[in-house]
Structure formats: C-alpha cells, structure tokens
Amino acid sequence: MSRSAHPAGPRHGDVLPEGHFTAPPADLNGLDARVWARTVERGAEGAVAVGGVDVSTLAEEFGTPGYFLDEEDFRARCRAWREAFGPEADVFYAGKAFLSRAVVRWLTEEGLHLDVCSGGELATALAGGMPAERIALHGNNKSEAEIERAVEAGVGRIVLDSFQEIARVAHTAERLGRRQRVQIRVTVGVEAHTHEFIATAHEDQKFGIPLAEGEAAEAVRRVLMLDGLELTGIHSHIGSQIFDMAGFEVSARRVVGLLREVRDEHGVELPEIDLGGGLGIAYTPQDDPREPHEIAKALGAIVTRECESAGLAVPRISVEPGRAIVGPTAFTLYRVGTVKELDGLRTYVSVDGGMSDNIRTALYDAEYTVSLASRTSTAEPTLCRVVGKHCESGDIVVRDAFLPSDVAPGDLLAVPATGAYCRSMASNYNHVPRPPVVAVRDGAARAIVRRETEEDLLRLDVG
C-alpha cells in the first residue's frame, strides 16, 4: 500500500456499530495517559518508547508480537494499592490476570499478598518466593492434589467454594495433622453491571455458596464443627471490570448480615472479610476507573457503616486487584503484514498476532485502542479494523480504530492495556507459539517469559 495520504478528511464508512466512537482523535500521534503505562512516551524520532527503550529496538531484539511490561509502573501500582488500604488491610494480587516468577518477586518485594486458583499458579507462587502464609487458594473445583499441596505448603487461606470442598479440605488437613485457615465464598445475589460472562455474584453461576435459603449459614455451621478447619472470614466477589461502587455496598451489607447471624448463633465474630476484586481499568479514553485511594476509602466506609449498624467490630478487609494492577502496565506490539481497503467501509489491517495472544475481543467483545508505534504520521485518519492472522473471521484485535491512512506493511502497532488476561489466556491456536513477556525498566529490557518456539510445540506432541 502506498504511503501517500488519502483525500482530505477522515475516511469512515456508514456501518460503524452504534455506541462506538464515530470521530477520529484530534491527534493520531498522541498517547492518552489514561490507557498507556506510565513511562510510555513518543520519542524525538517519533517511535513509542517504554522505560526508555523504543519499540523498534524492542521489536528487533524480542520480535513481534510481544507483550512489553512497564516494571516501574507495575511496582508503583502495587505500592499505591498497599498504601491506600494501609496496614490494617490486605491486598491480594489476583494471579489469574498474569503471573510469572518475576511478578511474584515484585509482589513479594512490594508487600502484597497473592491469590492463586490452580495448582500451576500455586507452583509459580512458591517457585517465585512468595511466603506461603501470604498466599490464598481459590477455585470452584480444587483437586485433591491441589488442596494437599496448599495445606502442606501452609498457605494462609483456602477459600471454600462448596459443601463438598468443606469436607475435602477438612479431611486433607486432618490427615496431614494441620489446622487450615479458610474463608467461605458466598454468592450475595448482586449482579455487577458488566459482561454476562464475567458477572459472578448472582445465584445462577458456578462460584460460591448462596446466601439464599440459608445455605451459606449452613456452610458456616459445618466448618465450625470440623477440627481441621479454622474459619477466619467470609469472601465475596461480584464481577469484573466494575466502575460503580454500588454493587460493593449491597454485597458488603449482605456479607455483614451473615457475620451478624454467625455471632448471634455461634457467639463468634469472624475477623476477616474479603470483598474480592473486579475493579475496572481504562481500555479506552472513555473509561473512567477509580484510583486505589478512592476505592479504599469507599470500601472502608461501607464496611464500617454496616458493622456499626450490626453492632460488630470492623473486620480486617482484604481485596483482590489483578487487572487493576497489571492491566494498564503492558502493551502488545505487532507488526503490520497486510492492509486491505474496502471502499466505503473500512480498512483491514492484519498483524502478526491475533486471537491467540488476545482472545478478549472475540470472547467478551472487549474494546481496545491502537496506535502507530514505529513512527509518526501526518496522513489523514482512516477507519480501520485491526485483525489477526488466524483462520477465523472473529479474529479481531481492535474492532474499530482510526489509524493514519498511510499505515503500511512493516509498521509497528501497539495496543495498550493488555497486561491482564492476554498472556494468561493465550493459546496455540493454528499452532502459533505464544509471545514473550518482556519487562522494561530504566533503559533495560529482559524477557520474563520467553517466546515459545515450534520446537516447544513439537516437544509436547509425542506422536
């Protein structure tokens, strides 16, 4: 495709879906701080840089596609959450968002706890040096092997998700001669204002024990009767990518109501309450997430008010940000391979990755932004759809975006806010090796998860 600009004025067709932005940004070369990691900037030569290293250098050394993570930003966000909640609360990083041994080391150094939900995540947490007492094990169907490993390691809590699991964990703890600290995950009947498949607190779903019909109260009775378990509190989680605190207020009120029932029936005041995670981030400039200090103040006020009303001592609060910490700290870098103009509709820009490195657009209809990263351009904006290389029509990275009309094969594109649930949900669809995760800080870059190779794929194929 020629680098000559199209006729004056933005080119965008009449089929742009309702609700998506309909006008190009004022400056296609600008980088909105709301969606980019903190050290990302456009250098004097026009290329985007992170941690003092420009994307052309990163692409040459590590290849594309790749996830490039701003370590300074990650650590700063950890500190912001820890300082916002203070020493009387616990911040558990939700490892499912993205986890590696390097990330575990950063979390440990910054004073956070870690939430894991599988044997693999637990293994990574322990291998990375997270003290076991600062680890929580989640999951709706923990295997006996996962439970045994967690109890043997001495994890700080196991979150019980079913009546069967109560018996399973108690049996394992007693067999090993341990007394395992646990919380009970309850579903509180609050459906967060989010995508159907990532709203997790309404009753009709696989997670937790419902408050309705007294089931959660019965779970408490059973746990308190078992010598192998020490019940420390109640856990709830109402969804993901949430901006409105109203759902947390309703959830906290119902959880505190259960704490009151426990005190009245058993004479026990449980010392902990976990309100989960799910706080949203800015994927586009239109998103308006809250800062950690605002969230801490709001949640603290909600729990304090409800406990005072119930005549309870205020329990120790814990929260589980994952996306809110790692999501904004990374971008995915792609190289353009093919550009197809569909007259009157849009331009399809095909890159060397796709749904294997970011399934969220196909799975959740997630929205992202994208920028030309290897250079600046004065060409007019044109409506584009950034798509991947996979054999699926739904292989879309950014559904609707404006890029300079001279975008061409060989250009580098960067998609921000891909730190969470991109590498952790990546696949080998079409036998494509998964990209590396590269940490960048103070002018130096290093792979913390290396790129997979075709040899890796074939090594698993035992013939």
The 8 nearest C-alpha neighbors of each residue, nearest first, counted from 0:
[[1, 407, 2, 338, 408, 405, 406, 339],
 [0, 2, 3, 405, 407, 4, 406, 404],
 [3, 1, 405, 4, 0, 407, 406, 404],
 [4, 2, 1, 405, 5, 378, 404, 0],
 [5, 3, 378, 405, 404, 379, 2, 6],
 [4, 6, 404, 7, 3, 379, 378, 405],
 [7, 5, 8, 4, 379, 9, 10, 378],
 [8, 6, 5, 379, 9, 4, 10, 378],
 [9, 7, 379, 10, 6, 380, 5, 381],
 [8, 10, 380, 381, 379, 11, 7, 23],
 [11, 9, 381, 382, 8, 380, 12, 345],
 [12, 10, 382, 381, 345, 9, 344, 13],
 [13, 11, 344, 343, 14, 345, 15, 10],
 [12, 14, 15, 344, 11, 343, 16, 345],
 [13, 15, 12, 16, 344, 11, 17, 345],
 [16, 14, 13, 17, 12, 19, 21, 399],
 [17, 15, 19, 14, 18, 399, 20, 13],
 [16, 18, 19, 15, 20, 14, 21, 13],
 [17, 19, 16, 20, 21, 15, 399, 366],
 [20, 18, 17, 16, 21, 15, 399, 366],
 [19, 21, 22, 18, 23, 399, 17, 15],
 [22, 20, 19, 23, 15, 11, 18, 17],
 [23, 21, 20, 24, 9, 401, 11, 25],
 [22, 24, 401, 25, 380, 21, 9, 27],
 [25, 23, 26, 27, 22, 401, 29, 380],
 [24, 26, 23, 27, 29, 22, 28, 380],
 [27, 25, 29, 28, 24, 23, 30, 377],
 [26, 28, 29, 24, 25, 402, 403, 380],
 [29, 27, 26, 375, 30, 376, 370, 371],
 [28, 30, 26, 27, 31, 41, 25, 370],
 [31, 29, 32, 28, 35, 40, 41, 370],
 [30, 32, 33, 34, 29, 35, 284, 283],
 [33, 31, 35, 34, 30, 37, 36, 39],
 [32, 34, 31, 35, 284, 281, 283, 282],
 [33, 35, 32, 281, 282, 31, 416, 415],
 [36, 34, 32, 415, 33, 327, 37, 39],
 [37, 35, 328, 39, 327, 38, 72, 329],
 [36, 38, 39, 72, 35, 32, 328, 69],
 [37, 39, 50, 49, 36, 40, 69, 72],
 [40, 38, 49, 48, 36, 37, 35, 50],
 [41, 39, 48, 47, 42, 38, 49, 30],
 [40, 42, 47, 46, 45, 48, 43, 39],
 [43, 41, 45, 44, 46, 47, 40, 48],
 [42, 44, 45, 41, 46, 47, 40, 374],
 [45, 43, 42, 46, 374, 41, 375, 47],
 [46, 44, 374, 375, 42, 43, 41, 47],
 [47, 45, 373, 374, 41, 372, 42, 44],
 [46, 48, 41, 372, 53, 40, 54, 42],
 [53, 49, 47, 52, 40, 39, 54, 51],
 [50, 48, 39, 51, 52, 38, 53, 40],
 [51, 49, 440, 441, 38, 439, 442, 52],
 [50, 52, 442, 49, 48, 441, 53, 440],
 [53, 51, 48, 49, 442, 50, 54, 56],
 [48, 54, 52, 56, 55, 47, 46, 49],
 [53, 55, 57, 56, 48, 47, 58, 373],
 [56, 54, 58, 57, 53, 59, 373, 46],
 [55, 57, 59, 54, 58, 53, 60, 52],
 [56, 58, 54, 60, 55, 59, 61, 53],
 [59, 57, 62, 55, 61, 56, 60, 63],
 [58, 60, 56, 57, 62, 61, 55, 54],
 [61, 59, 57, 58, 62, 56, 55, 444],
 [62, 60, 58, 57, 59, 63, 65, 435],
 [63, 61, 58, 59, 60, 64, 65, 57],
 [64, 62, 65, 333, 58, 332, 334, 61],
 [63, 65, 333, 332, 352, 434, 351, 62],
 [66, 64, 434, 63, 435, 332, 331, 67],
 [65, 67, 331, 436, 330, 437, 435, 68],
 [68, 66, 437, 329, 330, 436, 438, 65],
 [67, 69, 329, 438, 328, 437, 70, 439],
 [68, 70, 328, 439, 72, 71, 329, 438],
 [71, 69, 73, 72, 440, 438, 439, 68],
 [72, 70, 74, 73, 69, 440, 75, 50],
 [71, 73, 75, 69, 70, 74, 37, 328],
 [74, 72, 70, 76, 75, 71, 328, 325],
 [73, 75, 77, 71, 76, 72, 70, 78],
 [76, 74, 72, 78, 77, 73, 79, 71],
 [75, 77, 79, 73, 78, 74, 324, 72],
 [78, 76, 74, 80, 75, 79, 81, 73],
 [79, 77, 81, 75, 76, 80, 82, 109],
 [78, 80, 76, 82, 77, 81, 83, 75],
 [81, 79, 83, 77, 291, 78, 82, 76],
 [82, 80, 78, 83, 84, 79, 85, 77],
 [81, 83, 85, 79, 80, 84, 78, 86],
 [82, 84, 292, 80, 81, 85, 295, 79],
 [85, 83, 295, 82, 81, 88, 80, 86],
 [84, 86, 82, 87, 83, 81, 88, 89],
 [85, 87, 88, 84, 89, 81, 82, 83],
 [86, 88, 85, 315, 89, 84, 316, 317],
 [89, 87, 316, 86, 317, 315, 84, 85],
 [90, 88, 317, 91, 316, 318, 112, 87],
 [89, 91, 318, 317, 111, 112, 319, 81],
 [92, 90, 112, 319, 113, 114, 318, 111],
 [91, 93, 113, 321, 320, 319, 114, 94],
 [94, 92, 321, 114, 319, 95, 320, 91],
 [93, 95, 98, 96, 115, 97, 114, 92],
 [94, 96, 97, 93, 98, 115, 423, 116],
 [97, 95, 419, 420, 94, 321, 322, 93],
 [98, 96, 423, 95, 94, 419, 420, 422],
 [99, 97, 94, 102, 95, 96, 100, 103],
 [100, 98, 102, 101, 103, 123, 97, 448],
 [99, 101, 127, 103, 102, 123, 104, 126],
 [102, 100, 104, 103, 99, 447, 105, 127],
 [101, 103, 105, 99, 104, 100, 98, 106],
 [104, 102, 100, 106, 127, 101, 105, 124],
 [105, 103, 107, 101, 102, 106, 127, 108],
 [104, 106, 102, 108, 107, 103, 109, 101],
 [107, 105, 103, 109, 111, 104, 108, 102],
 [106, 108, 104, 110, 105, 109, 129, 111],
 [107, 109, 105, 106, 110, 104, 111, 103],
 [110, 108, 106, 107, 111, 105, 78, 77],
 [109, 111, 107, 108, 106, 112, 81, 78],
 [112, 110, 106, 90, 109, 107, 91, 113],
 [111, 113, 91, 133, 90, 134, 92, 110],
 [114, 112, 91, 92, 134, 93, 133, 135],
 [113, 115, 135, 93, 91, 94, 92, 134],
 [116, 114, 136, 94, 120, 121, 137, 117],
 [115, 117, 137, 138, 136, 120, 114, 118],
 [118, 116, 120, 119, 115, 121, 138, 145],
 [117, 119, 121, 145, 120, 122, 116, 148],
 [120, 118, 122, 117, 121, 123, 116, 124],
 [119, 121, 123, 117, 122, 115, 118, 124],
 [120, 122, 118, 124, 119, 123, 115, 117],
 [121, 123, 119, 125, 120, 124, 126, 118],
 [124, 122, 126, 120, 121, 125, 127, 100],
 [125, 123, 121, 127, 122, 126, 129, 103],
 [124, 126, 128, 122, 127, 123, 129, 121],
 [127, 125, 123, 128, 124, 122, 100, 129],
 [128, 126, 100, 124, 103, 125, 104, 123],
 [127, 129, 125, 126, 130, 104, 124, 103],
 [128, 130, 125, 124, 107, 127, 131, 103],
 [131, 129, 132, 133, 128, 134, 125, 107],
 [132, 130, 154, 134, 133, 153, 129, 152],
 [131, 133, 155, 154, 130, 134, 153, 156],
 [132, 134, 112, 131, 155, 130, 113, 154],
 [135, 133, 113, 131, 154, 155, 132, 114],
 [136, 134, 114, 156, 157, 155, 115, 154],
 [137, 135, 157, 115, 116, 114, 158, 156],
 [136, 138, 116, 158, 115, 157, 135, 114],
 [139, 137, 116, 140, 141, 117, 136, 160],
 [138, 140, 160, 206, 141, 205, 137, 207],
 [141, 139, 138, 142, 160, 164, 161, 137],
 [142, 140, 138, 145, 139, 146, 143, 117],
 [141, 143, 145, 144, 146, 140, 118, 147],
 [142, 144, 146, 145, 147, 141, 167, 171],
 [143, 145, 147, 142, 146, 148, 118, 141],
 [146, 144, 142, 148, 118, 143, 147, 141],
 [147, 145, 143, 149, 144, 148, 150, 142],
 [148, 146, 144, 150, 149, 145, 151, 143],
 [147, 149, 151, 145, 146, 150, 152, 144],
 [150, 148, 152, 146, 147, 151, 154, 145],
 [151, 149, 153, 147, 152, 148, 146, 154],
 [152, 150, 148, 153, 149, 147, 175, 154],
 [151, 153, 149, 150, 154, 148, 131, 147],
 [152, 154, 150, 151, 131, 132, 149, 155],
 [155, 153, 131, 132, 134, 156, 149, 152],
 [154, 156, 132, 134, 133, 135, 153, 131],
 [157, 155, 135, 181, 180, 154, 158, 136],
 [156, 158, 181, 136, 135, 159, 137, 182],
 [157, 159, 182, 137, 181, 183, 136, 184],
 [160, 158, 183, 184, 182, 161, 164, 157],
 [159, 161, 207, 139, 184, 208, 158, 164],
 [162, 160, 164, 163, 208, 159, 207, 165],
 [161, 163, 165, 164, 218, 166, 160, 208],
 [164, 162, 161, 166, 165, 167, 160, 168],
 [163, 165, 167, 161, 166, 162, 168, 159],
 [166, 164, 162, 163, 167, 168, 169, 159],
 [165, 167, 169, 164, 163, 168, 170, 162],
 [166, 168, 164, 170, 165, 169, 163, 171],
 [169, 167, 171, 170, 165, 166, 164, 172],
 [170, 168, 227, 166, 172, 171, 167, 228],
 [169, 171, 167, 173, 168, 172, 166, 174],
 [172, 170, 174, 168, 169, 173, 175, 147],
 [171, 173, 177, 169, 175, 227, 174, 170],
 [174, 172, 176, 227, 170, 175, 171, 177],
 [175, 173, 171, 172, 176, 170, 177, 169],
 [176, 174, 172, 173, 177, 171, 151, 150],
 [175, 177, 173, 174, 172, 178, 227, 171],
 [178, 176, 172, 175, 173, 179, 227, 150],
 [177, 179, 227, 228, 172, 229, 180, 176],
 [178, 180, 228, 229, 177, 227, 172, 181],
 [179, 181, 229, 156, 228, 230, 155, 231],
 [182, 180, 157, 156, 230, 158, 229, 231],
 [181, 183, 158, 232, 233, 231, 230, 159],
 [184, 182, 159, 233, 158, 234, 185, 160],
 [183, 185, 234, 207, 160, 235, 159, 233],
 [184, 186, 208, 207, 235, 209, 187, 234],
 [187, 185, 209, 200, 207, 208, 188, 210],
 [186, 188, 189, 210, 200, 250, 185, 209],
 [189, 187, 201, 202, 200, 186, 190, 209],
 [190, 188, 201, 200, 187, 191, 237, 246],
 [191, 189, 201, 200, 198, 188, 237, 192],
 [190, 192, 238, 193, 198, 237, 246, 189],
 [193, 191, 190, 241, 194, 198, 243, 238],
 [192, 194, 191, 198, 195, 241, 240, 239],
 [193, 195, 197, 196, 198, 363, 192, 239],
 [196, 194, 198, 197, 193, 199, 192, 363],
 [195, 197, 194, 198, 363, 199, 193, 238],
 [196, 198, 194, 195, 238, 239, 199, 193],
 [199, 197, 238, 195, 196, 191, 190, 193],
 [198, 200, 238, 237, 201, 197, 204, 236],
 [199, 201, 237, 186, 189, 190, 188, 187],
 [202, 200, 188, 190, 189, 203, 199, 186],
 [201, 203, 188, 204, 186, 209, 200, 187],
 [204, 202, 201, 205, 200, 199, 206, 188],
 [205, 203, 202, 206, 199, 201, 200, 207],
 [204, 206, 207, 139, 203, 199, 202, 208],
 [207, 205, 204, 139, 160, 199, 208, 186],
 [206, 208, 160, 185, 184, 186, 161, 209],
 [207, 209, 185, 215, 186, 161, 184, 160],
 [210, 208, 186, 211, 185, 215, 214, 202],
 [209, 211, 215, 213, 187, 214, 186, 185],
 [210, 212, 209, 213, 214, 215, 187, 188],
 [213, 211, 214, 210, 209, 215, 216, 217],
 [212, 214, 216, 211, 215, 210, 217, 209],
 [213, 215, 217, 216, 212, 210, 209, 218],
 [216, 214, 210, 218, 217, 208, 213, 209],
 [217, 215, 219, 213, 218, 214, 220, 257],
 [216, 218, 220, 214, 219, 215, 213, 221],
 [217, 219, 215, 221, 216, 220, 222, 214],
 [218, 220, 216, 222, 217, 221, 223, 215],
 [221, 219, 217, 223, 218, 222, 224, 216],
 [220, 222, 218, 224, 219, 223, 217, 225],
 [221, 223, 219, 224, 225, 220, 218, 228],
 [222, 224, 220, 221, 225, 219, 230, 229],
 [223, 225, 221, 222, 220, 226, 228, 219],
 [226, 224, 222, 227, 223, 228, 169, 221],
 [227, 225, 228, 224, 178, 173, 169, 229],
 [226, 228, 178, 169, 173, 172, 225, 179],
 [229, 227, 179, 178, 226, 225, 169, 180],
 [228, 230, 180, 179, 181, 231, 178, 227],
 [231, 229, 181, 182, 232, 180, 228, 222],
 [232, 230, 269, 182, 271, 270, 181, 229],
 [233, 231, 271, 182, 269, 272, 230, 270],
 [234, 232, 183, 272, 182, 184, 273, 271],
 [233, 235, 184, 273, 183, 272, 274, 185],
 [236, 234, 274, 185, 184, 275, 273, 186],
 [237, 235, 275, 274, 238, 200, 276, 199],
 [236, 238, 200, 199, 191, 189, 198, 190],
 [239, 237, 198, 199, 277, 191, 197, 236],
 [277, 238, 240, 241, 197, 278, 198, 193],
 [279, 239, 241, 278, 277, 193, 242, 280],
 [240, 242, 279, 278, 239, 277, 243, 193],
 [241, 243, 279, 288, 278, 244, 240, 289],
 [242, 244, 245, 241, 246, 192, 247, 191],
 [245, 243, 247, 246, 242, 248, 297, 241],
 [246, 244, 248, 247, 243, 249, 250, 191],
 [245, 247, 249, 248, 244, 191, 250, 189],
 [248, 246, 250, 244, 245, 249, 251, 237],
 [247, 249, 245, 251, 246, 250, 301, 252],
 [250, 248, 252, 246, 247, 251, 253, 245],
 [249, 251, 247, 253, 252, 248, 187, 246],
 [252, 250, 254, 248, 253, 249, 247, 255],
 [251, 253, 249, 255, 250, 254, 305, 256],
 [252, 254, 256, 250, 255, 251, 249, 257],
 [253, 255, 251, 257, 256, 252, 250, 258],
 [256, 254, 258, 252, 257, 253, 251, 259],
 [255, 257, 253, 259, 254, 258, 252, 260],
 [258, 256, 260, 254, 255, 259, 261, 253],
 [259, 257, 255, 261, 256, 260, 262, 254],
 [258, 260, 256, 262, 257, 261, 263, 255],
 [259, 261, 257, 263, 258, 262, 264, 256],
 [262, 260, 258, 264, 259, 263, 265, 257],
 [263, 261, 266, 267, 259, 268, 265, 260],
 [262, 264, 260, 261, 266, 265, 259, 267],
 [265, 263, 261, 262, 260, 266, 267, 259],
 [264, 266, 267, 262, 261, 263, 260, 220],
 [265, 267, 262, 263, 264, 268, 261, 260],
 [268, 266, 262, 265, 269, 261, 263, 264],
 [267, 269, 262, 270, 266, 258, 261, 311],
 [268, 270, 232, 231, 271, 267, 258, 314],
 [269, 271, 314, 231, 232, 315, 268, 272],
 [272, 270, 232, 315, 314, 231, 269, 316],
 [271, 273, 316, 233, 232, 234, 314, 315],
 [274, 272, 234, 317, 275, 316, 318, 235],
 [273, 275, 235, 318, 236, 234, 272, 317],
 [276, 274, 236, 318, 319, 273, 235, 277],
 [275, 277, 319, 320, 278, 318, 236, 274],
 [239, 276, 278, 240, 238, 241, 279, 320],
 [279, 277, 241, 240, 276, 323, 242, 239],
 [240, 278, 280, 241, 242, 288, 277, 323],
 [281, 279, 288, 323, 282, 240, 278, 327],
 [282, 280, 286, 283, 34, 288, 287, 33],
 [281, 283, 367, 416, 34, 280, 286, 366],
 [282, 284, 285, 281, 286, 368, 367, 34],
 [285, 283, 286, 33, 281, 34, 282, 31],
 [284, 286, 283, 287, 281, 282, 33, 20],
 [287, 285, 281, 284, 283, 288, 282, 280],
 [286, 288, 281, 285, 289, 242, 280, 284],
 [289, 287, 280, 242, 279, 281, 286, 290],
 [290, 288, 293, 294, 291, 287, 242, 279],
 [289, 291, 293, 292, 294, 288, 79, 295],
 [292, 290, 294, 293, 80, 83, 295, 79],
 [293, 291, 83, 295, 294, 290, 296, 84],
 [294, 292, 296, 290, 291, 295, 297, 289],
 [293, 295, 291, 297, 292, 296, 298, 290],
 [296, 294, 292, 298, 84, 297, 293, 299],
 [295, 297, 299, 293, 294, 298, 292, 300],
 [296, 298, 294, 300, 299, 295, 293, 301],
 [299, 297, 301, 295, 300, 296, 294, 302],
 [298, 300, 296, 302, 301, 297, 295, 303],
 [299, 301, 303, 297, 298, 302, 304, 296],
 [300, 302, 298, 304, 299, 303, 248, 297],
 [303, 301, 305, 299, 304, 300, 306, 251],
 [304, 302, 300, 306, 305, 301, 313, 299],
 [305, 303, 307, 301, 302, 306, 300, 308],
 [304, 306, 308, 302, 307, 303, 252, 301],
 [307, 305, 311, 309, 303, 308, 304, 313],
 [306, 308, 310, 304, 309, 305, 311, 303],
 [307, 309, 305, 306, 310, 304, 311, 303],
 [310, 308, 306, 307, 311, 305, 259, 256],
 [309, 311, 307, 308, 306, 312, 259, 305],
 [312, 310, 306, 309, 307, 313, 259, 268],
 [311, 313, 314, 306, 310, 307, 268, 270],
 [312, 314, 306, 303, 311, 315, 302, 307],
 [315, 313, 270, 271, 316, 312, 272, 269],
 [314, 316, 271, 88, 270, 272, 87, 317],
 [317, 315, 88, 272, 273, 271, 314, 89],
 [316, 318, 89, 273, 88, 90, 272, 274],
 [317, 319, 275, 90, 274, 273, 276, 91],
 [318, 320, 276, 91, 275, 92, 93, 90],
 [321, 319, 276, 92, 323, 93, 322, 324],
 [320, 322, 93, 92, 323, 96, 324, 325],
 [321, 323, 326, 419, 325, 324, 96, 320],
 [324, 322, 321, 320, 280, 326, 325, 278],
 [325, 323, 322, 321, 76, 326, 320, 73],
 [324, 326, 418, 328, 322, 327, 419, 73],
 [325, 327, 418, 419, 322, 416, 328, 417],
 [328, 326, 416, 36, 325, 329, 418, 35],
 [329, 327, 36, 69, 325, 326, 68, 73],
 [330, 328, 68, 418, 67, 417, 416, 327],
 [329, 331, 415, 417, 414, 67, 416, 66],
 [332, 330, 66, 414, 413, 65, 67, 417],
 [331, 333, 413, 64, 65, 412, 63, 330],
 [334, 332, 64, 412, 63, 411, 350, 351],
 [333, 335, 411, 350, 410, 351, 409, 412],
 [336, 334, 350, 408, 409, 410, 349, 337],
 [335, 337, 408, 350, 349, 409, 334, 351],
 [336, 338, 349, 408, 348, 335, 339, 350],
 [337, 339, 348, 347, 349, 407, 340, 0],
 [340, 338, 347, 346, 341, 348, 337, 349],
 [339, 341, 346, 342, 347, 345, 338, 344],
 [342, 340, 345, 344, 346, 343, 339, 347],
 [341, 343, 344, 340, 345, 346, 12, 10],
 [342, 344, 12, 341, 345, 11, 13, 10],
 [343, 345, 12, 341, 342, 11, 14, 13],
 [346, 344, 382, 341, 383, 12, 11, 340],
 [345, 347, 340, 383, 339, 341, 382, 384],
 [348, 346, 384, 339, 383, 338, 385, 349],
 [347, 349, 338, 385, 337, 384, 386, 346],
 [350, 348, 386, 337, 387, 336, 335, 385],
 [351, 349, 335, 387, 336, 334, 352, 333],
 [350, 352, 334, 388, 333, 387, 64, 336],
 [353, 351, 387, 350, 64, 388, 356, 333],
 [387, 354, 352, 355, 356, 396, 388, 394],
 [353, 355, 358, 357, 394, 356, 387, 395],
 [354, 356, 426, 425, 353, 357, 428, 427],
 [355, 357, 425, 354, 353, 421, 422, 352],
 [358, 356, 354, 421, 359, 355, 353, 425],
 [357, 359, 354, 361, 360, 362, 355, 356],
 [358, 360, 362, 363, 361, 357, 365, 364],
 [361, 359, 365, 364, 362, 363, 358, 396],
 [360, 362, 359, 358, 364, 363, 393, 395],
 [361, 363, 359, 360, 358, 364, 365, 196],
 [362, 364, 365, 359, 360, 361, 194, 196],
 [365, 363, 360, 361, 362, 366, 359, 398],
 [366, 364, 360, 363, 359, 367, 361, 362],
 [365, 367, 364, 397, 360, 282, 398, 368],
 [368, 366, 282, 397, 283, 365, 369, 414],
 [367, 369, 283, 414, 400, 397, 415, 282],
 [370, 368, 414, 413, 412, 367, 415, 400],
 [371, 369, 413, 412, 372, 414, 402, 368],
 [370, 372, 412, 411, 373, 413, 374, 402],
 [371, 373, 412, 47, 411, 46, 374, 370],
 [374, 372, 46, 411, 371, 410, 55, 47],
 [375, 373, 45, 46, 372, 371, 376, 44],
 [374, 376, 45, 28, 46, 377, 371, 373],
 [377, 375, 378, 403, 374, 28, 405, 27],
 [376, 378, 379, 375, 403, 4, 27, 28],
 [379, 377, 4, 403, 376, 404, 405, 380],
 [378, 380, 403, 404, 9, 8, 4, 7],
 [381, 379, 403, 9, 402, 404, 401, 378],
 [380, 382, 10, 404, 401, 9, 402, 403],
 [381, 383, 401, 11, 345, 400, 10, 346],
 [384, 382, 346, 400, 345, 347, 401, 399],
 [383, 385, 347, 398, 399, 397, 348, 386],
 [384, 386, 348, 397, 396, 349, 347, 383],
 [387, 385, 395, 349, 396, 394, 348, 384],
 [353, 386, 388, 352, 350, 349, 394, 389],
 [387, 389, 351, 352, 353, 350, 349, 390],
 [390, 388, 391, 387, 394, 353, 429, 354],
 [389, 391, 388, 392, 394, 429, 387, 393],
 [392, 390, 393, 394, 389, 388, 387, 395],
 [391, 393, 394, 390, 395, 389, 386, 387],
 [394, 392, 391, 395, 361, 354, 386, 360],
 [393, 395, 391, 354, 392, 387, 386, 353],
 [396, 394, 386, 393, 397, 387, 398, 385],
 [395, 397, 386, 385, 353, 360, 398, 387],
 [398, 396, 385, 367, 399, 395, 384, 366],
 [397, 399, 384, 395, 396, 385, 400, 366],
 [400, 398, 384, 397, 383, 382, 401, 19],
 [401, 399, 383, 382, 384, 402, 368, 397],
 [400, 402, 382, 381, 383, 380, 23, 403],
 [401, 403, 380, 381, 404, 400, 383, 382],
 [404, 402, 380, 378, 405, 379, 406, 381],
 [403, 405, 381, 380, 406, 379, 378, 4],
 [404, 406, 2, 403, 4, 3, 407, 378],
 [407, 405, 404, 403, 410, 2, 402, 408],
 [406, 408, 410, 0, 405, 409, 338, 335],
 [409, 407, 336, 335, 410, 337, 338, 406],
 [408, 410, 335, 334, 407, 336, 411, 337],
 [411, 409, 335, 408, 334, 407, 373, 412],
 [410, 412, 334, 373, 372, 333, 371, 335],
 [413, 411, 371, 372, 333, 370, 332, 334],
 [412, 414, 332, 370, 331, 369, 372, 330],
 [413, 415, 369, 331, 330, 368, 332, 370],
 [416, 414, 330, 417, 35, 34, 413, 329],
 [417, 415, 327, 326, 330, 418, 329, 282],
 [418, 416, 330, 329, 419, 415, 326, 421],
 [417, 419, 326, 329, 325, 416, 328, 327],
 [418, 420, 326, 96, 322, 417, 421, 97],
 [421, 419, 96, 423, 424, 422, 97, 418],
 [420, 422, 357, 424, 423, 419, 425, 356],
 [421, 423, 425, 424, 420, 356, 97, 357],
 [422, 424, 420, 97, 421, 425, 96, 95],
 [425, 423, 421, 420, 422, 426, 358, 357],
 [426, 424, 356, 422, 355, 423, 421, 357],
 [427, 425, 355, 428, 424, 433, 356, 431],
 [426, 428, 431, 430, 432, 355, 429, 433],
 [427, 429, 430, 426, 355, 431, 389, 354],
 [428, 430, 431, 427, 389, 390, 355, 432],
 [431, 429, 427, 428, 432, 456, 453, 426],
 [430, 432, 427, 429, 428, 433, 355, 426],
 [433, 431, 451, 452, 427, 430, 453, 434],
 [432, 434, 451, 450, 427, 431, 426, 356],
 [435, 433, 450, 65, 64, 432, 451, 436],
 [436, 434, 450, 449, 448, 65, 66, 437],
 [437, 435, 66, 448, 447, 446, 67, 65],
 [436, 438, 446, 67, 445, 447, 68, 66],
 [439, 437, 68, 445, 444, 70, 67, 69],
 [440, 438, 444, 69, 50, 443, 70, 68],
 [439, 441, 50, 443, 442, 70, 71, 69],
 [442, 440, 50, 443, 51, 439, 71, 52],
 [441, 443, 51, 52, 50, 440, 444, 439],
 [442, 444, 440, 441, 439, 445, 52, 50],
 [445, 443, 439, 438, 437, 440, 442, 446],
 [444, 446, 437, 438, 447, 439, 443, 436],
 [445, 447, 437, 448, 449, 436, 438, 435],
 [446, 448, 437, 436, 445, 449, 101, 438],
 [449, 447, 436, 435, 446, 450, 437, 99],
 [450, 448, 435, 446, 447, 451, 436, 434],
 [449, 451, 435, 434, 433, 452, 448, 432],
 [452, 450, 432, 433, 455, 449, 434, 453],
 [453, 451, 455, 454, 432, 450, 456, 433],
 [452, 454, 456, 455, 457, 432, 451, 431],
 [453, 455, 457, 452, 456, 458, 451, 459],
 [456, 454, 452, 458, 453, 457, 451, 459],
 [457, 455, 453, 454, 458, 459, 452, 460],
 [456, 458, 460, 454, 459, 455, 453, 461],
 [457, 459, 455, 456, 460, 454, 461, 453],
 [460, 458, 457, 456, 461, 455, 454, 462],
 [459, 461, 457, 458, 462, 456, 455, 454],
 [462, 460, 459, 458, 457, 456, 455, 454],
 [461, 460, 459, 457, 458, 456, 454, 455]]
